[in-house]
Amino acid sequence: MRKFNLIPEKIKRKYELSLLNSDFKDNLNKVILKSWIACLILGILITFFFTNELKNSENFFKTLIEYYSLSVLISIPIIIFYIYSKITLKKVKRRKEIEFVLADYLDLVAANLTAGMPIDQAMWYAVRERFGILAKEIEFVARRVMAGEDLERALLEFTNKYDSDLLKKSMTLLIEGLKSGGELSNLVSKIAWNIKETQLIEKEIRAEITTYVIFITFASIIIAPFLYALSHRIIIIMSDIISKLDLNNISSAGSNLPLKFSNKNIISGSDFKIFIYINLFITSTLASMLVSTIRKGEIKAGLKLIPIFIIVSFILFLFASIILTSVFKGVIA
């Protein structure tokens, strides 16, 4: 009997490989199971936000099921984003650790090659405990070579595990040197020097663009919440003023005026507050992505900034609303 798979085998292998490359402890089946459990629990927590609607409903259980189903649907993209961010950040962290020690490792490899060692032994004896993840990967490559596998293939598979241009270019140059049969010690030494030079230039660039990062961060999570809070307070004040006016007398007395007064044309404070939360969410997300791109050169490395920016902007909006409420408390008598 043919076994039915909910996830296609090709996609399943892709995500299992992604979990393996990020050194994730759980396999794909456990991740899916834990994700569904987290969605159900988060759905219960989100349902509490609809307490007023549940209290005012005629059929409590039917309304509860409807809102819980909606809450689970809302929680699914949240959990997916959380798992994707966790896996991606682990992969980015491992890649950064490898890039950080790659130049020092290649310097030792060049020294071993100068001493007369073949390339596989030079790479093996250059392994140090302080190299961390890179040391483990090179040990794995060395074991595969000792088992009879081609060194070039083992190195290519090692570089393909990490989305690193620096690592791929360095290993590609090393493999081309192996194929050409030239002097490897000078080549490896120059690769290590180029890596150090590239990393130094990146540090200088990050130092020069710090001003832009500060401006974007300040505008998105500090200035925007305070301006939205002020706009929200002004709308509430205008609504209170218009609600105390006799609009029928004004309309009849000033029938020739080009202005028309109506409560229906005024945006309510609650509707505008929903608009604010949506805009703060979008603005904070885009700002965190932009800051990550400027500082790290990619969005993936700054995924952890997205919830931080969103939470901080929401908290500052609520804080500004409390302050402005006390400031404008005596405006409407």
C-alpha positions as CSV (number, residue, x, y, z in Angstrom):
1,M,0.0,0.0,0.0
2,R,1.4,3.4,-1.0
3,K,2.1,5.7,1.9
4,F,0.4,9.1,1.7
5,N,2.8,12.1,2.5
6,L,1.3,15.4,3.3
7,I,4.5,17.1,2.4
8,P,6.1,16.3,-1.0
9,E,9.4,14.3,-0.6
10,K,11.5,16.9,-2.4
11,I,10.3,19.8,-0.2
12,K,10.7,17.5,2.9
13,R,14.3,16.8,2.0
14,K,15.0,20.5,1.4
15,Y,13.7,21.5,4.8
16,E,15.4,18.6,6.6
17,L,18.7,19.7,5.1
18,S,18.0,23.2,6.2
19,L,17.4,22.0,9.8
20,L,20.6,19.9,9.6
21,N,22.7,22.8,8.3
22,S,21.5,25.1,11.1
23,D,22.4,22.5,13.7
24,F,18.7,22.3,14.7
25,K,18.1,19.6,17.4
26,D,14.7,18.5,16.3
27,N,13.8,16.8,13.0
28,L,11.1,18.0,10.6
29,N,8.3,15.9,12.1
30,K,9.0,17.2,15.6
31,V,9.2,20.8,14.4
32,I,5.8,20.4,12.6
33,L,4.2,18.8,15.7
34,K,5.6,21.4,18.1
35,S,4.4,24.2,15.7
36,W,0.8,22.9,15.7
37,I,0.8,22.7,19.5
38,A,2.2,26.2,19.7
39,C,-0.5,27.5,17.3
40,L,-3.2,25.9,19.4
41,I,-1.8,27.5,22.6
42,L,-1.3,30.9,21.0
43,G,-4.8,30.7,19.6
44,I,-6.1,30.4,23.2
45,L,-4.1,33.5,24.2
46,I,-5.3,35.5,21.2
47,T,-8.9,34.5,22.0
48,F,-8.7,36.5,25.2
49,F,-8.6,39.7,23.2
50,F,-12.1,39.0,22.1
51,T,-13.5,38.8,25.6
52,N,-16.0,41.7,25.1
53,E,-17.4,40.1,22.0
54,L,-17.8,36.8,23.7
55,K,-19.7,38.4,26.7
56,N,-22.1,40.2,24.4
57,S,-22.8,37.2,22.1
58,E,-26.1,35.4,22.2
59,N,-24.6,32.0,21.5
60,F,-21.5,31.8,23.6
61,F,-20.1,28.5,22.4
62,K,-20.6,29.2,18.7
63,T,-19.0,32.6,19.0
64,L,-16.1,31.0,21.0
65,I,-15.4,28.4,18.4
66,E,-15.5,31.1,15.6
67,Y,-13.1,33.4,17.4
68,Y,-10.8,30.6,18.4
69,S,-10.6,29.4,14.8
70,L,-9.8,32.9,13.8
71,S,-7.2,33.1,16.5
72,V,-5.5,29.9,15.3
73,L,-5.4,31.2,11.7
74,I,-3.7,34.4,13.0
75,S,-1.2,32.3,15.1
76,I,-0.1,30.2,12.1
77,P,1.9,32.9,10.3
78,I,3.3,34.1,13.6
79,I,4.6,30.6,14.5
80,I,5.9,30.1,10.9
81,F,7.7,33.4,11.1
82,Y,9.2,32.5,14.5
83,I,10.5,29.1,13.3
84,Y,11.9,30.6,10.0
85,S,13.6,33.4,12.0
86,K,15.1,30.9,14.5
87,I,16.5,28.6,11.8
88,T,17.7,31.5,9.7
89,L,19.4,33.3,12.6
90,K,21.2,30.0,13.6
91,K,22.5,29.6,10.1
92,V,23.6,33.2,10.0
93,K,25.3,32.9,13.3
94,R,27.2,29.7,12.2
95,R,28.2,31.4,8.9
96,K,29.5,34.5,10.7
97,E,31.5,32.3,13.1
98,I,33.1,30.5,10.2
99,E,33.9,33.8,8.3
100,F,35.4,35.3,11.5
101,V,38.1,32.6,11.8
102,L,38.5,31.7,8.2
103,A,41.5,34.0,7.5
104,D,43.4,32.7,10.6
105,Y,42.7,29.1,9.6
106,L,44.0,29.7,6.0
107,D,47.2,31.3,7.4
108,L,47.9,28.1,9.3
109,V,47.1,26.0,6.2
110,A,49.6,28.2,4.2
111,A,52.2,27.7,6.9
112,N,51.7,23.9,6.7
113,L,52.0,23.9,2.9
114,T,55.2,25.9,3.1
115,A,56.5,23.2,5.5
116,G,56.0,20.6,2.7
117,M,52.7,19.0,3.7
118,P,50.1,17.9,1.1
119,I,46.9,20.0,1.0
120,D,44.7,17.4,2.9
121,Q,47.2,17.1,5.7
122,A,47.9,20.8,5.8
123,M,44.1,21.4,6.3
124,W,43.8,18.7,8.9
125,Y,46.8,19.8,11.0
126,A,45.7,23.5,10.8
127,V,42.5,22.6,12.8
128,R,42.4,24.3,16.3
129,E,39.7,24.1,18.9
130,R,39.3,27.9,18.9
131,F,38.0,27.7,15.3
132,G,34.8,26.2,16.6
133,I,32.3,25.3,13.8
134,L,35.0,25.6,11.1
135,A,37.1,23.1,13.0
136,K,34.3,20.6,13.1
137,E,33.5,21.1,9.4
138,I,37.1,20.6,8.3
139,E,37.4,17.5,10.5
140,F,34.3,16.1,8.7
141,V,35.9,17.0,5.3
142,A,39.1,15.3,6.4
143,R,37.3,12.1,7.4
144,R,35.6,12.0,4.1
145,V,38.8,12.4,2.2
146,M,40.5,9.7,4.3
147,A,37.5,7.4,3.4
148,G,38.5,7.8,-0.3
149,E,36.3,10.8,-1.4
150,D,37.6,13.5,-3.6
151,L,38.9,16.6,-1.8
152,E,37.3,19.0,-4.3
153,R,33.9,17.5,-3.9
154,A,34.1,17.4,-0.1
155,L,35.1,21.1,-0.1
156,L,32.3,22.1,-2.5
157,E,29.7,20.3,-0.4
158,F,31.0,22.0,2.7
159,T,30.8,25.5,1.1
160,N,27.3,24.8,-0.2
161,K,26.0,24.2,3.3
162,Y,26.5,27.9,4.1
163,D,25.2,30.9,2.2
164,S,28.5,32.7,2.4
165,D,30.0,34.4,-0.7
166,L,33.3,34.9,1.2
167,L,33.6,31.2,2.0
168,K,32.5,30.1,-1.5
169,K,34.9,32.4,-3.3
170,S,37.8,31.3,-1.0
171,M,37.2,27.6,-1.5
172,T,36.6,28.1,-5.2
173,L,40.0,29.7,-5.6
174,L,41.6,26.9,-3.5
175,I,40.0,24.3,-5.7
176,E,41.1,26.1,-8.9
177,G,44.6,26.1,-7.5
178,L,44.4,22.4,-6.9
179,K,43.3,21.8,-10.4
180,S,46.0,24.0,-11.9
181,G,48.8,22.4,-9.8
182,G,50.4,25.7,-8.9
183,E,52.1,26.8,-5.7
184,L,49.4,26.5,-3.1
185,S,51.1,28.1,-0.2
186,N,51.3,31.6,-1.8
187,L,47.7,31.2,-3.1
188,V,46.3,30.3,0.3
189,S,48.2,33.1,2.0
190,K,46.8,35.6,-0.5
191,I,43.3,34.3,0.0
192,A,43.7,34.8,3.8
193,W,45.0,38.3,3.2
194,N,42.1,39.3,0.9
195,I,39.6,38.0,3.5
196,K,41.2,40.2,6.2
197,E,41.2,43.2,3.9
198,T,37.5,42.6,3.0
199,Q,36.5,42.3,6.6
200,L,38.4,45.5,7.4
201,I,36.6,47.4,4.6
202,E,33.3,46.2,5.9
203,K,34.0,47.5,9.4
204,E,34.9,50.9,8.0
205,I,31.7,51.0,5.9
206,R,29.6,50.1,8.9
207,A,31.3,52.9,11.0
208,E,30.5,55.5,8.3
209,I,26.8,54.6,7.9
210,T,26.0,54.6,11.7
211,T,24.4,58.1,11.3
212,Y,21.9,56.7,8.8
213,V,21.0,53.8,11.1
214,I,20.4,56.1,14.0
215,F,18.2,58.4,11.9
216,I,16.1,55.5,10.6
217,T,15.7,53.9,14.0
218,F,14.9,57.3,15.7
219,A,12.3,58.2,13.1
220,S,10.5,54.8,13.0
221,I,10.3,53.7,16.6
222,I,10.4,57.1,18.5
223,I,9.1,60.0,16.3
224,A,6.4,58.1,14.5
225,P,4.7,56.7,17.7
226,F,4.6,60.2,19.3
227,L,3.2,61.8,16.2
228,Y,0.5,59.1,15.9
229,A,-0.3,59.5,19.5
230,L,-0.7,63.3,19.0
231,S,-3.0,62.7,16.0
232,H,-5.1,60.2,17.9
233,R,-5.5,62.7,20.8
234,I,-6.5,65.5,18.4
235,I,-9.1,63.3,16.8
236,I,-10.6,62.4,20.2
237,I,-10.7,66.1,21.1
238,M,-12.4,67.1,17.8
239,S,-14.9,64.3,18.3
240,D,-15.8,65.5,21.8
241,I,-16.2,69.1,20.5
242,I,-18.4,68.2,17.6
243,S,-20.5,65.8,19.8
244,K,-21.4,68.8,22.0
245,L,-22.5,71.0,19.1
246,D,-26.1,71.3,18.0
247,L,-25.4,70.4,14.3
248,N,-29.1,70.9,13.3
249,N,-29.1,74.5,14.4
250,I,-25.8,75.2,12.8
251,S,-26.8,73.6,9.5
252,S,-30.1,75.6,9.4
253,A,-28.5,78.9,10.5
254,G,-25.6,78.6,8.1
255,S,-27.3,77.0,5.2
256,N,-25.4,79.2,2.8
257,L,-22.0,78.2,4.2
258,P,-19.8,75.9,2.1
259,L,-19.0,73.8,5.2
260,K,-21.3,70.9,6.3
261,F,-21.1,69.5,9.8
262,S,-21.9,65.8,10.5
263,N,-20.9,63.2,13.1
264,K,-20.7,60.7,10.3
265,N,-17.8,62.5,8.7
266,I,-15.6,62.3,11.8
267,I,-13.2,59.4,12.2
268,S,-13.6,57.7,15.5
269,G,-10.7,57.3,17.9
270,S,-11.0,53.5,18.0
271,D,-10.9,53.2,14.2
272,F,-7.9,55.5,13.9
273,K,-6.1,53.5,16.6
274,I,-6.4,50.3,14.5
275,F,-5.0,52.3,11.6
276,I,-2.1,53.4,13.9
277,Y,-1.2,49.9,14.9
278,I,-1.2,48.7,11.3
279,N,1.0,51.5,10.2
280,L,3.4,51.1,13.2
281,F,3.7,47.4,12.4
282,I,4.5,48.1,8.7
283,T,6.8,51.0,9.4
284,S,8.7,49.1,12.1
285,T,9.1,46.0,10.0
286,L,10.4,48.0,7.0
287,A,12.7,50.1,9.2
288,S,14.2,47.0,10.8
289,M,14.8,45.4,7.4
290,L,16.4,48.6,6.1
291,V,18.7,48.9,9.2
292,S,19.7,45.2,8.8
293,T,20.5,45.7,5.1
294,I,22.6,48.8,5.9
295,R,24.5,47.3,8.8
296,K,24.8,43.6,7.9
297,G,24.3,43.7,4.1
298,E,21.3,41.4,4.2
299,I,17.8,41.2,5.7
300,K,18.2,37.7,7.2
301,A,20.8,38.8,9.7
302,G,18.4,41.3,11.2
303,L,15.2,39.2,11.6
304,K,15.5,39.5,15.3
305,L,15.2,43.3,15.0
306,I,11.7,43.1,13.6
307,P,9.9,42.1,16.9
308,I,12.1,44.5,18.9
309,F,11.2,47.4,16.6
310,I,7.5,46.5,16.6
311,I,7.3,46.1,20.4
312,V,9.2,49.3,21.2
313,S,7.1,51.4,18.8
314,F,3.9,50.0,20.3
315,I,5.0,50.6,23.9
316,L,6.2,54.2,23.0
317,F,2.8,54.9,21.4
318,L,0.9,53.8,24.5
319,F,3.3,55.8,26.7
320,A,2.9,58.9,24.5
321,S,-0.9,58.4,24.6
322,I,-0.9,58.3,28.4
323,I,1.2,61.5,28.6
324,L,-0.9,63.4,26.0
325,T,-4.1,62.3,27.8
326,S,-2.9,63.9,31.0
327,V,-1.7,67.0,29.1
328,F,-5.0,67.6,27.3
329,K,-7.2,66.6,30.2
330,G,-8.6,70.0,30.8
331,V,-9.1,71.0,27.2
332,I,-12.7,69.7,27.0
333,A,-14.9,71.0,29.8
